[in-house]
Amino acid sequence: MTCTTCRTPVHTQFASPGLVEAIVEGGLDPVEDPRWPESGATSPAEYARWAGHLCGMTCLRMALGTGAPSLFALRDGALKYDAYTEDADGVIRGLVYAPFARYVSEVHGLDAVVHRDLSAAGILELLDEGRRVTASVHYGIRHPERPAPGRGGHLVLLTSRTADGSGVHFHNPSGTTAATRAAALPLPVFERFFAGRGVSLPGAPASDA
């Protein structure tokens, strides 16, 4: 699927877009996702263990455009750069921004810049410069009509301003519907979920139209 307002593909961090809601809100075990092999995972168990942590890799996959590596191939590359780590007890940590940016720049040739103190206005400036922004938000952003439960912990890819200039278009790897996977929100609403940090990337090439 491709966003109608930009040239950036829309992907989900779970292989079956139609099962995202059941997985993230209904308690469905990802091991039941029949399309798990499309992720590049080596087994249903590996897919189920990791997919919920790969919002950042999904953002990268969208940013890379058509022909991007599989989700787990990107994860494997990020692991080599310590953008993800695993504790002795198996707890997965990440995405860690600095090594992620090095990975993206050195392996995929994208000028990735870490922004540790990023305002909502700063997001608009980056978008106006033609960049896209992987931004830290609360996953509750898929329900913007509800109070924000917090800020941060999930990553979405901001692609452009809205037509009136007052809001942002973004792609949400854990969006439960087409409208929440390729979404648009007024900036003050987006800001309620935004943690004030992210990684900016170059804009989409014309070949991704």
Buried (B, 14 or more C-beta within 10 A) or exposed (E): EBBEBBBBBBBBBBBBBEBBBBBBEEEBEBBEBEEBBBBBBEEBEBBBBBBBBBBBBBBBBBBBBEEBBBBBBBBBBBBEBBBBEEEEEEEEEBBBBBBBBBBBBEBBEBEBBBBEEBEBEBBBEBBEEEBBBBBBBBBBBBBBEEEBEEBBBBBBBBBBBBEEEEBBBBBBBBBBBEEBBBBBBEBEBBBBBBBBBBBBBBBBEEEBE
